[in-house]
């Protein structure tokens, strides 16, 4: 809360969107409306760092050894057939 800069990724939960709308005064209407449709790897930067909110595309990490271990797991592969 002391930095006053926000990197906002895609949000679809209505309560999350309303919280952002009510707490981040640096966000214009167009940027707010884009939050629910942002593509993977895109973020909105809003705050004192920039004069107007901007979209930032973040490149995919090409080298697998630097990738975070955050893939969605396949639960069916863990089930044993009885």
PDB file with SEQRES, HELIX, SHEET and CRYST1 records, atoms N, CA, C and O in Angstrom:
SEQRES   1 A   82  UNK UNK UNK UNK UNK UNK UNK UNK UNK UNK UNK UNK UNK          
SEQRES   2 A   82  UNK UNK UNK UNK UNK UNK UNK UNK UNK UNK UNK UNK UNK          
SEQRES   3 A   82  UNK UNK UNK UNK UNK UNK UNK UNK UNK UNK UNK UNK UNK          
SEQRES   4 A   82  UNK UNK UNK UNK UNK UNK UNK UNK UNK UNK UNK UNK UNK          
SEQRES   5 A   82  UNK UNK UNK UNK UNK UNK UNK UNK UNK UNK UNK UNK UNK          
SEQRES   6 A   82  UNK UNK UNK UNK UNK UNK UNK UNK UNK UNK UNK UNK UNK          
SEQRES   7 A   82  UNK UNK UNK UNK                                              
HELIX    1 AA1 UNK A   14  UNK A   23  1                                  10    
HELIX    2 AA2 UNK A   29  UNK A   34  1                                   6    
HELIX    3 AA3 UNK A   35  UNK A   37  5                                   3    
HELIX    4 AA4 UNK A   64  UNK A   66  5                                   3    
HELIX    5 AA5 UNK A   75  UNK A   78  5                                   4    
SHEET    1 AA1 3 UNK A   5  UNK A   8  0                                        
SHEET    2 AA1 3 UNK A  42  UNK A  47 -1                                        
SHEET    3 AA1 3 UNK A  54  UNK A  57 -1                                        
CRYST1    1.000    1.000    1.000  90.00  90.00  90.00 P 1           1          
ATOM      1  N   UNK A   1       0.814  -1.209   0.000  1.00  0.00           N  
ATOM      2  CA  UNK A   1       0.000   0.000   0.000  1.00  0.00           C  
ATOM      3  C   UNK A   1       0.853   1.267   0.000  1.00  0.00           C  
ATOM      4  O   UNK A   1       0.345   2.347  -0.302  1.00  0.00           O  
ATOM      5  N   UNK A   2       2.121   1.157   0.328  1.00  0.00           N  
ATOM      6  CA  UNK A   2       2.976   2.337   0.398  1.00  0.00           C  
ATOM      7  C   UNK A   2       3.662   2.656  -0.925  1.00  0.00           C  
ATOM      8  O   UNK A   2       4.189   3.755  -1.102  1.00  0.00           O  
ATOM      9  N   UNK A   3       3.659   1.719  -1.841  1.00  0.00           N  
ATOM     10  CA  UNK A   3       4.368   1.922  -3.103  1.00  0.00           C  
ATOM     11  C   UNK A   3       3.528   2.710  -4.099  1.00  0.00           C  
ATOM     12  O   UNK A   3       4.066   3.509  -4.866  1.00  0.00           O  
ATOM     13  N   UNK A   4       2.232   2.498  -4.095  1.00  0.00           N  
ATOM     14  CA  UNK A   4       1.297   3.204  -4.971  1.00  0.00           C  
ATOM     15  C   UNK A   4       1.464   2.878  -6.441  1.00  0.00           C  
ATOM     16  O   UNK A   4       1.158   3.708  -7.297  1.00  0.00           O  
ATOM     17  N   UNK A   5       1.949   1.670  -6.748  1.00  0.00           N  
ATOM     18  CA  UNK A   5       2.011   1.163  -8.111  1.00  0.00           C  
ATOM     19  C   UNK A   5       1.414  -0.227  -8.106  1.00  0.00           C  
ATOM     20  O   UNK A   5       1.643  -1.002  -7.178  1.00  0.00           O  
ATOM     21  N   UNK A   6       0.645  -0.548  -9.144  1.00  0.00           N  
ATOM     22  CA  UNK A   6      -0.083  -1.804  -9.178  1.00  0.00           C  
ATOM     23  C   UNK A   6       0.118  -2.497 -10.513  1.00  0.00           C  
ATOM     24  O   UNK A   6      -0.010  -1.878 -11.569  1.00  0.00           O  
ATOM     25  N   UNK A   7       0.434  -3.789 -10.459  1.00  0.00           N  
ATOM     26  CA  UNK A   7       0.464  -4.648 -11.628  1.00  0.00           C  
ATOM     27  C   UNK A   7      -0.783  -5.518 -11.537  1.00  0.00           C  
ATOM     28  O   UNK A   7      -0.872  -6.401 -10.683  1.00  0.00           O  
ATOM     29  N   UNK A   8      -1.730  -5.271 -12.407  1.00  0.00           N  
ATOM     30  CA  UNK A   8      -3.021  -5.942 -12.346  1.00  0.00           C  
ATOM     31  C   UNK A   8      -3.140  -6.945 -13.486  1.00  0.00           C  
ATOM     32  O   UNK A   8      -3.005  -6.592 -14.657  1.00  0.00           O  
ATOM     33  N   UNK A   9      -3.393  -8.184 -13.130  1.00  0.00           N  
ATOM     34  CA  UNK A   9      -3.555  -9.247 -14.111  1.00  0.00           C  
ATOM     35  C   UNK A   9      -5.038  -9.530 -14.305  1.00  0.00           C  
ATOM     36  O   UNK A   9      -5.885  -8.915 -13.657  1.00  0.00           O  
ATOM     37  N   UNK A  10      -5.346 -10.458 -15.195  1.00  0.00           N  
ATOM     38  CA  UNK A  10      -6.745 -10.761 -15.496  1.00  0.00           C  
ATOM     39  C   UNK A  10      -7.502 -11.143 -14.225  1.00  0.00           C  
ATOM     40  O   UNK A  10      -7.038 -11.953 -13.422  1.00  0.00           O  
ATOM     41  N   UNK A  11      -8.666 -10.546 -14.068  1.00  0.00           N  
ATOM     42  CA  UNK A  11      -9.559 -10.839 -12.953  1.00  0.00           C  
ATOM     43  C   UNK A  11     -10.947 -11.057 -13.508  1.00  0.00           C  
ATOM     44  O   UNK A  11     -11.409 -10.301 -14.363  1.00  0.00           O  
ATOM     45  N   UNK A  12     -11.616 -12.094 -13.022  1.00  0.00           N  
ATOM     46  CA  UNK A  12     -12.984 -12.336 -13.462  1.00  0.00           C  
ATOM     47  C   UNK A  12     -13.960 -12.371 -12.291  1.00  0.00           C  
ATOM     48  O   UNK A  12     -15.171 -12.282 -12.491  1.00  0.00           O  
ATOM     49  N   UNK A  13     -13.450 -12.497 -11.091  1.00  0.00           N  
ATOM     50  CA  UNK A  13     -14.308 -12.522  -9.917  1.00  0.00           C  
ATOM     51  C   UNK A  13     -14.874 -11.122  -9.675  1.00  0.00           C  
ATOM     52  O   UNK A  13     -14.126 -10.151  -9.550  1.00  0.00           O  
ATOM     53  N   UNK A  14     -16.191 -11.032  -9.610  1.00  0.00           N  
ATOM     54  CA  UNK A  14     -16.862  -9.733  -9.475  1.00  0.00           C  
ATOM     55  C   UNK A  14     -16.443  -8.986  -8.207  1.00  0.00           C  
ATOM     56  O   UNK A  14     -16.282  -7.766  -8.233  1.00  0.00           O  
ATOM     57  N   UNK A  15     -16.268  -9.707  -7.106  1.00  0.00           N  
ATOM     58  CA  UNK A  15     -15.850  -9.055  -5.855  1.00  0.00           C  
ATOM     59  C   UNK A  15     -14.435  -8.491  -5.978  1.00  0.00           C  
ATOM     60  O   UNK A  15     -14.159  -7.394  -5.491  1.00  0.00           O  
ATOM     61  N   UNK A  16     -13.534  -9.242  -6.630  1.00  0.00           N  
ATOM     62  CA  UNK A  16     -12.173  -8.741  -6.852  1.00  0.00           C  
ATOM     63  C   UNK A  16     -12.190  -7.485  -7.706  1.00  0.00           C  
ATOM     64  O   UNK A  16     -11.494  -6.513  -7.413  1.00  0.00           O  
ATOM     65  N   UNK A  17     -12.991  -7.511  -8.767  1.00  0.00           N  
ATOM     66  CA  UNK A  17     -13.081  -6.346  -9.650  1.00  0.00           C  
ATOM     67  C   UNK A  17     -13.624  -5.118  -8.913  1.00  0.00           C  
ATOM     68  O   UNK A  17     -13.124  -4.010  -9.106  1.00  0.00           O  
ATOM     69  N   UNK A  18     -14.628  -5.307  -8.086  1.00  0.00           N  
ATOM     70  CA  UNK A  18     -15.194  -4.178  -7.331  1.00  0.00           C  
ATOM     71  C   UNK A  18     -14.202  -3.649  -6.295  1.00  0.00           C  
ATOM     72  O   UNK A  18     -14.142  -2.445  -6.045  1.00  0.00           O  
ATOM     73  N   UNK A  19     -13.429  -4.547  -5.699  1.00  0.00           N  
ATOM     74  CA  UNK A  19     -12.401  -4.110  -4.749  1.00  0.00           C  
ATOM     75  C   UNK A  19     -11.357  -3.244  -5.447  1.00  0.00           C  
ATOM     76  O   UNK A  19     -10.958  -2.199  -4.933  1.00  0.00           O  
ATOM     77  N   UNK A  20     -10.921  -3.686  -6.618  1.00  0.00           N  
ATOM     78  CA  UNK A  20      -9.950  -2.905  -7.397  1.00  0.00           C  
ATOM     79  C   UNK A  20     -10.553  -1.559  -7.774  1.00  0.00           C  
ATOM     80  O   UNK A  20      -9.904  -0.523  -7.627  1.00  0.00           O  
ATOM     81  N   UNK A  21     -11.771  -1.569  -8.252  1.00  0.00           N  
ATOM     82  CA  UNK A  21     -12.428  -0.321  -8.679  1.00  0.00           C  
ATOM     83  C   UNK A  21     -12.533   0.674  -7.528  1.00  0.00           C  
ATOM     84  O   UNK A  21     -12.364   1.877  -7.730  1.00  0.00           O  
ATOM     85  N   UNK A  22     -12.810   0.180  -6.320  1.00  0.00           N  
ATOM     86  CA  UNK A  22     -13.004   1.049  -5.165  1.00  0.00           C  
ATOM     87  C   UNK A  22     -11.703   1.476  -4.484  1.00  0.00           C  
ATOM     88  O   UNK A  22     -11.701   2.441  -3.720  1.00  0.00           O  
ATOM     89  N   UNK A  23     -10.603   0.778  -4.746  1.00  0.00           N  
ATOM     90  CA  UNK A  23      -9.371   1.087  -4.015  1.00  0.00           C  
ATOM     91  C   UNK A  23      -8.251   1.701  -4.854  1.00  0.00           C  
ATOM     92  O   UNK A  23      -7.371   2.369  -4.310  1.00  0.00           O  
ATOM     93  N   UNK A  24      -8.270   1.484  -6.165  1.00  0.00           N  
ATOM     94  CA  UNK A  24      -7.175   1.979  -7.001  1.00  0.00           C  
ATOM     95  C   UNK A  24      -7.667   3.166  -7.823  1.00  0.00           C  
ATOM     96  O   UNK A  24      -8.329   2.999  -8.847  1.00  0.00           O  
ATOM     97  N   UNK A  25      -7.339   4.341  -7.366  1.00  0.00           N  
ATOM     98  CA  UNK A  25      -7.816   5.554  -8.028  1.00  0.00           C  
ATOM     99  C   UNK A  25      -7.046   5.853  -9.319  1.00  0.00           C  
ATOM    100  O   UNK A  25      -7.480   6.690 -10.111  1.00  0.00           O  
ATOM    101  N   UNK A  26      -5.920   5.189  -9.540  1.00  0.00           N  
ATOM    102  CA  UNK A  26      -5.094   5.450 -10.720  1.00  0.00           C  
ATOM    103  C   UNK A  26      -5.621   4.767 -11.971  1.00  0.00           C  
ATOM    104  O   UNK A  26      -5.073   4.973 -13.053  1.00  0.00           O  
ATOM    105  N   UNK A  27      -6.668   3.962 -11.853  1.00  0.00           N  
ATOM    106  CA  UNK A  27      -7.157   3.161 -12.961  1.00  0.00           C  
ATOM    107  C   UNK A  27      -8.277   3.879 -13.698  1.00  0.00           C  
ATOM    108  O   UNK A  27      -9.287   4.244 -13.096  1.00  0.00           O  
ATOM    109  N   UNK A  28      -8.099   4.086 -15.016  1.00  0.00           N  
ATOM    110  CA  UNK A  28      -9.161   4.715 -15.803  1.00  0.00           C  
ATOM    111  C   UNK A  28     -10.205   3.668 -16.209  1.00  0.00           C  
ATOM    112  O   UNK A  28     -10.000   2.471 -16.012  1.00  0.00           O  
ATOM    113  N   UNK A  29     -11.313   4.125 -16.769  1.00  0.00           N  
ATOM    114  CA  UNK A  29     -12.434   3.242 -17.090  1.00  0.00           C  
ATOM    115  C   UNK A  29     -12.038   2.164 -18.097  1.00  0.00           C  
ATOM    116  O   UNK A  29     -12.381   0.994 -17.924  1.00  0.00           O  
ATOM    117  N   UNK A  30     -11.324   2.552 -19.142  1.00  0.00           N  
ATOM    118  CA  UNK A  30     -10.937   1.585 -20.175  1.00  0.00           C  
ATOM    119  C   UNK A  30     -10.030   0.496 -19.612  1.00  0.00           C  
ATOM    120  O   UNK A  30     -10.192  -0.679 -19.939  1.00  0.00           O  
ATOM    121  N   UNK A  31      -9.079   0.884 -18.769  1.00  0.00           N  
ATOM    122  CA  UNK A  31      -8.175  -0.100 -18.166  1.00  0.00           C  
ATOM    123  C   UNK A  31      -8.935  -1.027 -17.230  1.00  0.00           C  
ATOM    124  O   UNK A  31      -8.698  -2.235 -17.217  1.00  0.00           O  
ATOM    125  N   UNK A  32      -9.847  -0.462 -16.447  1.00  0.00           N  
ATOM    126  CA  UNK A  32     -10.649  -1.282 -15.540  1.00  0.00           C  
ATOM    127  C   UNK A  32     -11.482  -2.299 -16.320  1.00  0.00           C  
ATOM    128  O   UNK A  32     -11.546  -3.469 -15.943  1.00  0.00           O  
ATOM    129  N   UNK A  33     -12.107  -1.865 -17.387  1.00  0.00           N  
ATOM    130  CA  UNK A  33     -12.955  -2.758 -18.174  1.00  0.00           C  
ATOM    131  C   UNK A  33     -12.158  -3.845 -18.890  1.00  0.00           C  
ATOM    132  O   UNK A  33     -12.714  -4.888 -19.237  1.00  0.00           O  
ATOM    133  N   UNK A  34     -10.867  -3.618 -19.116  1.00  0.00           N  
ATOM    134  CA  UNK A  34     -10.039  -4.614 -19.789  1.00  0.00           C  
ATOM    135  C   UNK A  34      -9.561  -5.722 -18.849  1.00  0.00           C  
ATOM    136  O   UNK A  34      -9.084  -6.755 -19.320  1.00  0.00           O  
ATOM    137  N   UNK A  35      -9.678  -5.532 -17.533  1.00  0.00           N  
ATOM    138  CA  UNK A  35      -9.139  -6.502 -16.582  1.00  0.00           C  
ATOM    139  C   UNK A  35      -9.722  -7.903 -16.752  1.00  0.00           C  
ATOM    140  O   UNK A  35      -9.012  -8.890 -16.561  1.00  0.00           O  
ATOM    141  N   UNK A  36     -10.980  -8.003 -17.101  1.00  0.00           N  
ATOM    142  CA  UNK A  36     -11.597  -9.328 -17.215  1.00  0.00           C  
ATOM    143  C   UNK A  36     -11.293 -10.030 -18.536  1.00  0.00           C  
ATOM    144  O   UNK A  36     -11.637 -11.200 -18.700  1.00  0.00           O  
ATOM    145  N   UNK A  37     -10.659  -9.341 -19.475  1.00  0.00           N  
ATOM    146  CA  UNK A  37     -10.375  -9.948 -20.776  1.00  0.00           C  
ATOM    147  C   UNK A  37      -8.888  -9.908 -21.150  1.00  0.00           C  
ATOM    148  O   UNK A  37      -8.534 -10.156 -22.303  1.00  0.00           O  
ATOM    149  N   UNK A  38      -8.033  -9.604 -20.199  1.00  0.00           N  
ATOM    150  CA  UNK A  38      -6.602  -9.556 -20.499  1.00  0.00           C  
ATOM    151  C   UNK A  38      -6.103 -10.940 -20.920  1.00  0.00           C  
ATOM    152  O   UNK A  38      -6.464 -11.941 -20.302  1.00  0.00           O  
ATOM    153  N   UNK A  39      -5.285 -11.000 -21.957  1.00  0.00           N  
ATOM    154  CA  UNK A  39      -4.726 -12.306 -22.347  1.00  0.00           C  
ATOM    155  C   UNK A  39      -3.614 -12.731 -21.388  1.00  0.00           C  
ATOM    156  O   UNK A  39      -3.079 -11.915 -20.638  1.00  0.00           O  
ATOM    157  N   UNK A  40      -3.281 -14.004 -21.425  1.00  0.00           N  
ATOM    158  CA  UNK A  40      -2.190 -14.530 -20.612  1.00  0.00           C  
ATOM    159  C   UNK A  40      -0.907 -13.761 -20.923  1.00  0.00           C  
ATOM    160  O   UNK A  40      -0.592 -13.521 -22.089  1.00  0.00           O  
ATOM    161  N   UNK A  41      -0.174 -13.379 -19.889  1.00  0.00           N  
ATOM    162  CA  UNK A  41       1.089 -12.676 -20.074  1.00  0.00           C  
ATOM    163  C   UNK A  41       0.960 -11.171 -20.193  1.00  0.00           C  
ATOM    164  O   UNK A  41       1.944 -10.486 -20.472  1.00  0.00           O  
ATOM    165  N   UNK A  42      -0.243 -10.642 -19.986  1.00  0.00           N  
ATOM    166  CA  UNK A  42      -0.453  -9.198 -20.069  1.00  0.00           C  
ATOM    167  C   UNK A  42      -0.891  -8.672 -18.712  1.00  0.00           C  
ATOM    168  O   UNK A  42      -1.682  -9.308 -18.015  1.00  0.00           O  
ATOM    169  N   UNK A  43      -0.374  -7.512 -18.344  1.00  0.00           N  
ATOM    170  CA  UNK A  43      -0.731  -6.874 -17.087  1.00  0.00           C  
ATOM    171  C   UNK A  43      -0.983  -5.389 -17.330  1.00  0.00           C  
ATOM    172  O   UNK A  43      -0.481  -4.808 -18.292  1.00  0.00           O  
ATOM    173  N   UNK A  44      -1.761  -4.794 -16.452  1.00  0.00           N  
ATOM    174  CA  UNK A  44      -1.975  -3.347 -16.497  1.00  0.00           C  
ATOM    175  C   UNK A  44      -1.136  -2.746 -15.381  1.00  0.00           C  
ATOM    176  O   UNK A  44      -1.266  -3.140 -14.222  1.00  0.00           O  
ATOM    177  N   UNK A  45      -0.281  -1.797 -15.724  1.00  0.00           N  
ATOM    178  CA  UNK A  45       0.500  -1.064 -14.728  1.00  0.00           C  
ATOM    179  C   UNK A  45      -0.196   0.266 -14.493  1.00  0.00           C  
ATOM    180  O   UNK A  45      -0.403   1.050 -15.419  1.00  0.00           O  
ATOM    181  N   UNK A  46      -0.555   0.508 -13.229  1.00  0.00           N  
ATOM    182  CA  UNK A  46      -1.208   1.770 -12.864  1.00  0.00           C  
ATOM    183  C   UNK A  46      -0.582   2.266 -11.572  1.00  0.00           C  
ATOM    184  O   UNK A  46      -0.251   1.473 -10.690  1.00  0.00           O  
ATOM    185  N   UNK A  47      -0.421   3.570 -11.461  1.00  0.00           N  
ATOM    186  CA  UNK A  47       0.124   4.141 -10.234  1.00  0.00           C  
ATOM    187  C   UNK A  47       0.969   5.378 -10.491  1.00  0.00           C  
ATOM    188  O   UNK A  47       0.900   5.993 -11.555  1.00  0.00           O  
ATOM    189  N   UNK A  48       1.761   5.724  -9.496  1.00  0.00           N  
ATOM    190  CA  UNK A  48       2.597   6.922  -9.584  1.00  0.00           C  
ATOM    191  C   UNK A  48       3.742   6.783 -10.580  1.00  0.00           C  
ATOM    192  O   UNK A  48       4.291   7.781 -11.049  1.00  0.00           O  
ATOM    193  N   UNK A  49       4.097   5.545 -10.901  1.00  0.00           N  
ATOM    194  CA  UNK A  49       5.206   5.298 -11.817  1.00  0.00           C  
ATOM    195  C   UNK A  49       4.905   5.744 -13.244  1.00  0.00           C  
ATOM    196  O   UNK A  49       5.818   6.103 -13.987  1.00  0.00           O  
ATOM    197  N   UNK A  50       3.624   5.723 -13.631  1.00  0.00           N  
ATOM    198  CA  UNK A  50       3.227   6.088 -14.993  1.00  0.00           C  
ATOM    199  C   UNK A  50       2.151   7.158 -14.948  1.00  0.00           C  
ATOM    200  O   UNK A  50       1.372   7.219 -13.997  1.00  0.00           O  
ATOM    201  N   UNK A  51       2.101   8.009 -15.982  1.00  0.00           N  
ATOM    202  CA  UNK A  51       1.104   9.083 -16.006  1.00  0.00           C  
ATOM    203  C   UNK A  51      -0.299   8.559 -16.287  1.00  0.00           C  
ATOM    204  O   UNK A  51      -1.281   9.083 -15.761  1.00  0.00           O  
ATOM    205  N   UNK A  52      -0.392   7.524 -17.119  1.00  0.00           N  
ATOM    206  CA  UNK A  52      -1.672   6.869 -17.406  1.00  0.00           C  
ATOM    207  C   UNK A  52      -1.432   5.367 -17.326  1.00  0.00           C  
ATOM    208  O   UNK A  52      -0.310   4.915 -17.556  1.00  0.00           O  
ATOM    209  N   UNK A  53      -2.462   4.580 -17.006  1.00  0.00           N  
ATOM    210  CA  UNK A  53      -2.275   3.125 -16.966  1.00  0.00           C  
ATOM    211  C   UNK A  53      -1.807   2.605 -18.324  1.00  0.00           C  
ATOM    212  O   UNK A  53      -2.258   3.080 -19.366  1.00  0.00           O  
ATOM    213  N   UNK A  54      -0.905   1.632 -18.304  1.00  0.00           N  
ATOM    214  CA  UNK A  54      -0.391   1.054 -19.553  1.00  0.00           C  
ATOM    215  C   UNK A  54      -0.479  -0.467 -19.501  1.00  0.00           C  
ATOM    216  O   UNK A  54      -0.405  -1.076 -18.434  1.00  0.00           O  
ATOM    217  N   UNK A  55      -0.637  -1.063 -20.678  1.00  0.00           N  
ATOM    218  CA  UNK A  55      -0.612  -2.515 -20.812  1.00  0.00           C  
ATOM    219  C   UNK A  55       0.823  -2.953 -21.048  1.00  0.00           C  
ATOM    220  O   UNK A  55       1.546  -2.344 -21.836  1.00  0.00           O  
ATOM    221  N   UNK A  56       1.228  -4.011 -20.360  1.00  0.00           N  
ATOM    222  CA  UNK A  56       2.573  -4.549 -20.516  1.00  0.00           C  
ATOM    223  C   UNK A  56       2.452  -6.026 -20.878  1.00  0.00           C  
ATOM    224  O   UNK A  56       1.774  -6.785 -20.186  1.00  0.00           O  
ATOM    225  N   UNK A  57       3.110  -6.432 -21.968  1.00  0.00           N  
ATOM    226  CA  UNK A  57       3.178  -7.845 -22.339  1.00  0.00           C  
ATOM    227  C   UNK A  57       4.460  -8.424 -21.767  1.00  0.00           C  
ATOM    228  O   UNK A  57       5.546  -7.877 -21.958  1.00  0.00           O  
ATOM    229  N   UNK A  58       4.318  -9.535 -21.067  1.00  0.00           N  
ATOM    230  CA  UNK A  58       5.460 -10.200 -20.449  1.00  0.00           C  
ATOM    231  C   UNK A  58       5.759 -11.456 -21.253  1.00  0.00           C  
ATOM    232  O   UNK A  58       4.894 -12.316 -21.420  1.00  0.00           O  
ATOM    233  N   UNK A  59       6.983 -11.556 -21.747  1.00  0.00           N  
ATOM    234  CA  UNK A  59       7.370 -12.705 -22.560  1.00  0.00           C  
ATOM    235  C   UNK A  59       7.362 -13.986 -21.738  1.00  0.00           C  
ATOM    236  O   UNK A  59       7.599 -13.975 -20.530  1.00  0.00           O  
ATOM    237  N   UNK A  60       7.084 -15.089 -22.425  1.00  0.00           N  
ATOM    238  CA  UNK A  60       7.140 -16.394 -21.796  1.00  0.00           C  
ATOM    239  C   UNK A  60       8.597 -16.736 -21.508  1.00  0.00           C  
ATOM    240  O   UNK A  60       9.486 -16.374 -22.279  1.00  0.00           O  
ATOM    241  N   UNK A  61       8.841 -17.423 -20.411  1.00  0.00           N  
ATOM    242  CA  UNK A  61      10.192 -17.861 -20.069  1.00  0.00           C  
ATOM    243  C   UNK A  61      10.542 -19.030 -20.977  1.00  0.00           C  
ATOM    244  O   UNK A  61       9.901 -20.079 -20.916  1.00  0.00           O  
ATOM    245  N   UNK A  62      11.541 -18.855 -21.809  1.00  0.00           N  
ATOM    246  CA  UNK A  62      11.891 -19.877 -22.803  1.00  0.00           C  
ATOM    247  C   UNK A  62      12.689 -21.033 -22.196  1.00  0.00           C  
ATOM    248  O   UNK A  62      12.488 -22.184 -22.584  1.00  0.00           O  
ATOM    249  N   UNK A  63      13.573 -20.753 -21.268  1.00  0.00           N  
ATOM    250  CA  UNK A  63      14.416 -21.784 -20.671  1.00  0.00           C  
ATOM    251  C   UNK A  63      13.662 -22.449 -19.524  1.00  0.00           C  
ATOM    252  O   UNK A  63      13.375 -21.805 -18.515  1.00  0.00           O  
ATOM    253  N   UNK A  64      13.337 -23.742 -19.672  1.00  0.00           N  
ATOM    254  CA  UNK A  64      12.518 -24.439 -18.683  1.00  0.00           C  
ATOM    255  C   UNK A  64      13.121 -24.458 -17.287  1.00  0.00           C  
ATOM    256  O   UNK A  64      12.381 -24.559 -16.308  1.00  0.00           O  
ATOM    257  N   UNK A  65      14.438 -24.363 -17.166  1.00  0.00           N  
ATOM    258  CA  UNK A  65      15.034 -24.420 -15.829  1.00  0.00           C  
ATOM    259  C   UNK A  65      14.702 -23.173 -14.998  1.00  0.00           C  
ATOM    260  O   UNK A  65      14.850 -23.189 -13.776  1.00  0.00           O  
ATOM    261  N   UNK A  66      14.259 -22.105 -15.646  1.00  0.00           N  
ATOM    262  CA  UNK A  66      13.881 -20.889 -14.930  1.00  0.00           C  
ATOM    263  C   UNK A  66      12.373 -20.751 -14.740  1.00  0.00           C  
ATOM    264  O   UNK A  66      11.914 -19.830 -14.065  1.00  0.00           O  
ATOM    265  N   UNK A  67      11.599 -21.665 -15.333  1.00  0.00           N  
ATOM    266  CA  UNK A  67      10.151 -21.600 -15.206  1.00  0.00           C  
ATOM    267  C   UNK A  67       9.710 -21.934 -13.782  1.00  0.00           C  
ATOM    268  O   UNK A  67      10.278 -22.824 -13.149  1.00  0.00           O  
ATOM    269  N   UNK A  68       8.705 -21.227 -13.279  1.00  0.00           N  
ATOM    270  CA  UNK A  68       8.158 -21.605 -11.963  1.00  0.00           C  
ATOM    271  C   UNK A  68       7.410 -22.924 -12.097  1.00  0.00           C  
ATOM    272  O   UNK A  68       6.901 -23.251 -13.170  1.00  0.00           O  
ATOM    273  N   UNK A  69       7.345 -23.674 -11.016  1.00  0.00           N  
ATOM    274  CA  UNK A  69       6.631 -24.943 -11.010  1.00  0.00           C  
ATOM    275  C   UNK A  69       5.176 -24.661 -10.644  1.00  0.00           C  
ATOM    276  O   UNK A  69       4.760 -24.890  -9.508  1.00  0.00           O  
ATOM    277  N   UNK A  70       4.403 -24.162 -11.615  1.00  0.00           N  
ATOM    278  CA  UNK A  70       3.031 -23.754 -11.319  1.00  0.00           C  
ATOM    279  C   UNK A  70       2.031 -24.251 -12.365  1.00  0.00           C  
ATOM    280  O   UNK A  70       0.981 -23.641 -12.566  1.00  0.00           O  
ATOM    281  N   UNK A  71       2.357 -25.340 -13.016  1.00  0.00           N  
ATOM    282  CA  UNK A  71       1.451 -25.892 -14.015  1.00  0.00           C  
ATOM    283  C   UNK A  71       0.244 -26.525 -13.322  1.00  0.00           C  
ATOM    284  O   UNK A  71       0.352 -26.993 -12.189  1.00  0.00           O  
ATOM    285  N   UNK A  72      -0.890 -26.540 -13.995  1.00  0.00           N  
ATOM    286  CA  UNK A  72      -2.075 -27.210 -13.476  1.00  0.00           C  
ATOM    287  C   UNK A  72      -1.837 -28.710 -13.552  1.00  0.00           C  
ATOM    288  O   UNK A  72      -1.449 -29.232 -14.597  1.00  0.00           O  
ATOM    289  N   UNK A  73      -2.070 -29.397 -12.449  1.00  0.00           N  
ATOM    290  CA  UNK A  73      -1.817 -30.831 -12.438  1.00  0.00           C  
ATOM    291  C   UNK A  73      -3.015 -31.595 -13.002  1.00  0.00           C  
ATOM    292  O   UNK A  73      -4.153 -31.129 -12.942  1.00  0.00           O  
ATOM    293  N   UNK A  74      -2.740 -32.750 -13.539  1.00  0.00           N  
ATOM    294  CA  UNK A  74      -3.767 -33.632 -14.064  1.00  0.00           C  
ATOM    295  C   UNK A  74      -4.153 -34.605 -12.952  1.00  0.00           C  
ATOM    296  O   UNK A  74      -3.483 -35.616 -12.746  1.00  0.00           O  
ATOM    297  N   UNK A  75      -5.234 -34.297 -12.238  1.00  0.00           N  
ATOM    298  CA  UNK A  75      -5.638 -35.119 -11.101  1.00  0.00           C  
ATOM    299  C   UNK A  75      -5.940 -36.555 -11.489  1.00  0.00           C  
ATOM    300  O   UNK A  75      -5.683 -37.473 -10.710  1.00  0.00           O  
ATOM    301  N   UNK A  76      -6.481 -36.761 -12.678  1.00  0.00           N  
ATOM    302  CA  UNK A  76      -6.821 -38.114 -13.112  1.00  0.00           C  
ATOM    303  C   UNK A  76      -5.581 -39.005 -13.164  1.00  0.00           C  
ATOM    304  O   UNK A  76      -5.686 -40.213 -12.955  1.00  0.00           O  
ATOM    305  N   UNK A  77      -4.423 -38.436 -13.436  1.00  0.00           N  
ATOM    306  CA  UNK A  77      -3.203 -39.242 -13.507  1.00  0.00           C  
ATOM    307  C   UNK A  77      -2.778 -39.751 -12.137  1.00  0.00           C  
ATOM    308  O   UNK A  77      -1.961 -40.669 -12.060  1.00  0.00           O  
ATOM    309  N   UNK A  78      -3.298 -39.193 -11.063  1.00  0.00           N  
ATOM    310  CA  UNK A  78      -2.964 -39.619  -9.705  1.00  0.00           C  
ATOM    311  C   UNK A  78      -3.951 -40.657  -9.157  1.00  0.00           C  
ATOM    312  O   UNK A  78      -3.686 -41.268  -8.122  1.00  0.00           O  
ATOM    313  N   UNK A  79      -5.061 -40.858  -9.824  1.00  0.00           N  
ATOM    314  CA  UNK A  79      -6.077 -41.812  -9.363  1.00  0.00           C  
ATOM    315  C   UNK A  79      -5.676 -43.217  -9.761  1.00  0.00           C  
ATOM    316  O   UNK A  79      -5.190 -43.461 -10.866  1.00  0.00           O  
ATOM    317  N   UNK A  80      -5.888 -44.125  -8.842  1.00  0.00           N  
ATOM    318  CA  UNK A  80      -5.639 -45.536  -9.159  1.00  0.00           C  
ATOM    319  C   UNK A  80      -6.955 -46.186  -9.541  1.00  0.00           C  
ATOM    320  O   UNK A  80      -7.984 -45.968  -8.903  1.00  0.00           O  
ATOM    321  N   UNK A  81      -6.904 -46.974 -10.574  1.00  0.00           N  
ATOM    322  CA  UNK A  81      -8.101 -47.691 -10.975  1.00  0.00           C  
ATOM    323  C   UNK A  81      -8.301 -48.886 -10.043  1.00  0.00           C  
ATOM    324  O   UNK A  81      -7.388 -49.686  -9.836  1.00  0.00           O  
ATOM    325  N   UNK A  82      -9.488 -48.990  -9.493  1.00  0.00           N  
ATOM    326  CA  UNK A  82      -9.752 -50.085  -8.537  1.00  0.00           C  
ATOM    327  C   UNK A  82     -10.268 -51.318  -9.237  1.00  0.00           C  
ATOM    328  O   UNK A  82     -10.541 -52.328  -8.589  1.00  0.00           O  
TER     329      UNK A  82                                                      
END                                                                             
